[in-house]
């Protein structure tokens, strides 16, 4: 057979299989490969990366790995990705699941959907350790005299915009870390940033006398869940079943306790029943 004819024949045979793979659902791909590919970012103590081995570890890592065990699927930590770019990676099938706890709010849902909540995240305002200019409910932050630092497309941006519209804003790219936002406050480029309580408390434990929590009550509380591509009902079904089991067995709460994440930082999901006395 001539080489040109052979090449055309190979393309003709291969094309339907390729087209089928490209058009398959996330569920079908996961079942075919036997693995869930994770997109993720660091957020101590939920997800951290060992600088020597590159291995990920933390409370959310344990939870996601347990989901994999329950579903007889391998968890592959495929790609570290910026917070604001996570939905784009889901749409282009670079990974199957955002394996961080994602806060559930309107703009996040464009192109993505969420599992049941793993827990609820308390968000507070943080400023320099010697900060004395703000009252406890931050009413006076809503002024052009102050600057809020935030990350493009993330919740600290929306909190600043919606709750403190008069304050000035300094916005950073999506790959900026929360530690960089804190440093920007410490260097007096801005006055306040908003973070999950577990992130702020972890930073204060490791870096004493640098920043402090400015608000006694949370500025906002969010459902916190895993995120996947919109319209994937079969994939949603297996994730939902696994997370229900983790709640009923108390695995998620026990894992948060194991990593010393306090119930004031991440509010626990209550069981949907009462045990008989």
Secondary structure by P-SEA (a helix, b strand, c coil): ccaaaaaaaaaaaaaaaaaaaaaccaaaaaaaacbbbbbbccccccccccccccccccaaaaaaaaaaaaacbbbbbcccccccaaaaaaaaccccccccccccccccccccccccccbbbbbbbbcccccccccccccccccccbbbbbccccaaaaaaacccccbbbbbbcccccaaaaaaaaaacccccccccaaaaaaaaaaccccccccccccccccbbbbbccccaaaaaaaaaaaaaaaaaaaaaaaaaaaaccccccbbbbcccccccc
